[in-house]
Amino acid sequence: KRALINFPHFTFHLFTVPPKIQVSSKEVSEDKVKTLICSVNGFYPGDITITWLKDGEVLRNSSLDKKQRNEDHTYGVTSRVTVTSDREVNS
């Protein structure tokens, strides 16, 4: 997507690039505790919100790494959350 903004002496081309999202899991212990990892990459502009849900409820114990700027001027960030489940968690 692109927006064109004209000012008297300047023209700005604004682009948006949607994120590429990959979710994986890492078993933390034998008690069915897993860390879910969400890698979000290649997005622009850099503003992004990552929200983890379990059964429709927001999980408040997530962490968010510092956002990184890629060589192509897009951004990437990783978020993690640890969950316990009675059923198998699929990546």
C-alpha positions in Angstrom: 0.0 0.0 0.0 1.2 3.5 -0.7 0.0 7.0 0.2 1.1 10.1 -1.6 1.2 13.4 0.4 2.0 16.7 -1.3 3.3 19.8 0.4 4.2 23.0 -1.4 7.9 22.0 -2.0 7.9 18.3 -1.0 6.4 15.1 -2.1 6.4 12.2 0.4 5.7 8.6 -0.7 4.5 6.5 2.3 4.7 2.8 2.0 3.4 0.1 4.3 4.8 -3.5 4.4 2.8 -6.2 6.2 4.6 -8.4 8.7 5.7 -12.0 8.1 4.8 -14.0 11.2 6.3 -17.3 12.5 5.2 -19.0 15.7 7.2 -21.8 17.3 7.3 -23.5 20.7 10.1 -24.7 23.0 9.4 -27.1 25.8 10.6 -25.7 29.1 9.9 -28.6 31.5 8.1 -32.0 31.6 5.1 -30.3 33.3 3.6 -29.3 29.9 5.1 -25.8 30.2 6.1 -24.3 26.9 7.5 -21.1 25.7 5.8 -19.8 22.6 7.9 -17.6 20.4 6.5 -15.2 17.8 9.0 -13.8 15.3 7.6 -10.9 13.4 9.7 -9.6 10.5 9.8 -7.4 7.5 7.2 -4.8 8.5 7.1 -1.1 7.9 6.4 1.3 9.5 7.9 0.2 12.8 4.8 0.6 15.0 3.4 -2.8 16.0 1.5 -4.5 18.8 1.7 -8.2 19.6 -1.0 -9.6 21.8 -1.0 -13.2 23.0 -4.4 -14.8 23.6 -5.4 -18.1 25.3 -9.0 -19.2 25.0 -9.9 -15.6 24.0 -8.2 -14.1 27.1 -5.2 -11.8 26.9 -2.0 -13.3 28.4 -0.2 -10.6 30.4 3.1 -12.5 31.0 4.6 -12.0 27.6 7.9 -10.3 26.8 8.9 -8.3 23.8 12.5 -8.0 22.6 13.9 -4.7 21.4 12.7 -3.9 17.8 15.5 -4.3 15.2 15.8 -2.4 12.0 16.7 -4.6 9.0 19.0 -3.6 6.1 16.0 -3.0 3.8 14.7 -0.5 6.4 11.9 -2.8 7.5 11.7 -3.9 11.1 11.7 -7.2 13.1 10.8 -8.1 16.7 10.3 -11.3 18.8 7.8 -11.8 21.5 7.7 -14.8 24.0 5.1 -16.1 26.4 5.2 -19.1 28.7 2.1 -21.2 28.9 0.9 -24.3 30.8 -1.7 -26.6 29.2 -3.4 -29.8 29.9 -3.6 -30.4 26.2 -0.8 -30.4 23.6 0.3 -27.0 22.4 1.1 -27.1 18.6 3.6 -24.7 17.0 
